[in-house]
């Protein structure tokens, strides 16, 4: 009887990652070692390695994945332009006079930052430095305050646009196509980033509502754990509220609206987001607000006018009116470009541009290195028969499709204690998802269930990334044990949210079906 090299390979991967080796190198080393071992034992066809170049080229030219760097750049620029500070300070003054008000402010700001930046680490650190000390000064229970900051920061994984949803859209679309080929269908459907964003929108807002209800309920039952603000602060004026909230909301509408409305591809929408983030950063860099507003208006007018009245100068019947309109469009574009270049020059002098580009390159390199090596790993895993073994395991589980889905969700949840969402998404899901879709499970609904499940991996000890981020930013009086205990109720709330979505799939499916 031959050794189950596929199972041993997966176990070896988890073991080496837990030992602390760099993830991308670990994945590549394990895949190489087991490919050679399988070839020596006669369990692996080494000629499969000839597909490596084509697989790598497909990842690097994937039009979905190439949107990631621009979305990361958008988030990094917004994070470094101190948008979180303005939001937290304004929302705290707005809701702070009610029991649990500061906690609700943290959750709402987390949701806004999630939809505008999508970067978990930046959001958790910002709120750990700004909101957590404020809550402690006003008598909040340290465990509850820590749990709220960690949880609000992870909303960047479920509320679009987020890197997790972009990766999931690609993984699920490939799995969906694979399942359709297995069914003998060759006129196949795909899952787009827009559908994934639309599906996650309402469940993301549902999570925000669940968190707020829990915080207000805790404050009502035990006012001492989340009291009203003791500090004497003035309520924000309407202008202050608008200046803090309206710019990120407009950016969210521009990015998500263009994708959900089918106006722009993910790459084009990410470009819009990056330019919008640069314009928002101009306020911090000393560029006059009037100039930024005029540049924003010029871009909006250009986008609307070019859509309604397109100009095609290459046509033989292009007249004087077409050339005049083209000159107006060029003038608007050049004016906006001049303002953007002025902001970038100020960002170079301030050091913001260098720091933003370095962070973007670091995050993007980590993500793509993991995805590329995971493609290598999955090739070897499938070659060793791992995909067939997963299919057989899921088929033999009691309860049919429901039993298989419960097993898959529990398995992903447990792996979330030890592995990062990128590793789970690109290593495990490509072999776990196709058989579930073949069993008749809606791929859109399944995507959102897995997204919320993977979001929980940021909160689960011992390796939850949000816990580490907060540990580094929290005041010294906050202990690691308090952070761990503080997230437990919110992990339970995540499970409740998954249960609600399980019982009412329409929460995730109605919006993409209506839009697409």
Secondary structure, DSSP 4 states (H G I P E B T S, - for coil): ----HHHHHHHHHHHHHHTT--HHHHHHHHHHHHHHHHHHHT-S-GGGGGGHHHHHHHHHT-TTGGGHHHHHHHHHHHHHTTHHHHHHHHHHHHHTTSTTHHHHHHHHHHHHHHHHT--HHHHHHHHHHHHHHHHHHTT--HHHHHHHHHHHHHGGGTSSS-HHHHHHHHHHHHHHHHHHHHTT--S-----HHHHHHHHHHHHHHHHHHHHHHHHHHHHH-GGGSPPP-S--PPPPHHHHHHHHHHHHHHHHHHHHHHHTTSS-HHHHHHHHHHHHHHHHHHHTT--HHHHHHHHHHHHHHHHHHHHS---TTSTT--HHHHHHHHHHHHHHHHHHHHHHHHHHHHHHHTHHHHHHHHHHHHHHHHHHHHHHHHHHHHHHHHTTHHHHHHHHHHHSTTHHHHHHHHHHHHHHHHTTTS-HHHIIIIIHHHHHHHHHHTT--HHHHHHHHHHHHHHTTTSTTT-HHHHHHHHHS-TTS-HHHHHHHHHHHHHHHHHHHHHHHH-THHHHHHHHHH-
